[in-house]
Amino acid sequence: MSDDPARSVVARTEPGTFTTNVRVRGFDLVLDEPEALGGADEGPTPGELVAAALAACTTITLRMYADRKGWPLEAVEARVDRQVDVGATGVGTHATPHYRLSVDLKGPLDEAQLARLRQVVDRCPVHRQLAGGTQITTEVSH
């Protein structure tokens, strides 16, 4: 496990609540669960944060590419709709998330530029991780 603060994300949840404080590179985030699931709804859920990461990474990737090429991309907006299909048991242990990514490009882009950006859209690092699978090594201490 990495001890490098620049590469570690630390989350802490206290007894009696699902509200979770997360520290990322010196930034503080609050995550929670909706009231319907026993949370206080004080922040996005972890699943919503994954969807937000996909949307943000997509827009950043397209912006970087267009800027590097000097293309007139005025704005890029990504919307991620997250759906969890539960297994036959209806229990979350068999849940498979499905993300629908919709991207809206603004600006006087020509057809060749649009075609290339359509190819680049699925190349952001978060998209690649989600689509390609991720290896997780777990260590539990007491």
NORURHU-V224944 format. One record per backbone hydrogen bond with DSSP energy under -1.0 kcal/mol. NH is the residue of the N-H (numbers start at 1). CO is the residue of the C=O. If there is no record, write none. Layout:
nh=NH co=CO
nh=NH co=CO
This chain:
nh=7 co=4
nh=10 co=23
nh=12 co=21
nh=17 co=14
nh=20 co=31
nh=21 co=12
nh=22 co=29
nh=23 co=10
nh=24 co=27
nh=27 co=24
nh=29 co=22
nh=31 co=20
nh=32 co=44
nh=37 co=34
nh=38 co=35
nh=39 co=34
nh=41 co=33
nh=49 co=45
nh=50 co=46
nh=51 co=47
nh=52 co=48
nh=53 co=49
nh=54 co=50
nh=55 co=51
nh=56 co=52
nh=57 co=53
nh=58 co=54
nh=59 co=55
nh=60 co=56
nh=61 co=57
nh=62 co=58
nh=63 co=59
nh=64 co=60
nh=65 co=61
nh=66 co=62
nh=67 co=63
nh=68 co=64
nh=69 co=65
nh=71 co=66
nh=73 co=71
nh=74 co=106
nh=75 co=106
nh=77 co=104
nh=79 co=102
nh=81 co=100
nh=83 co=98
nh=85 co=96
nh=90 co=87
nh=94 co=91
nh=95 co=92
nh=96 co=85
nh=98 co=83
nh=100 co=81
nh=102 co=79
nh=104 co=77
nh=106 co=75
nh=109 co=107
nh=114 co=110
nh=115 co=111
nh=116 co=112
nh=117 co=113
nh=118 co=114
nh=119 co=115
nh=120 co=116
nh=121 co=117
nh=123 co=120
nh=128 co=124
nh=129 co=125
nh=130 co=126
nh=131 co=127
nh=132 co=128
nh=133 co=129
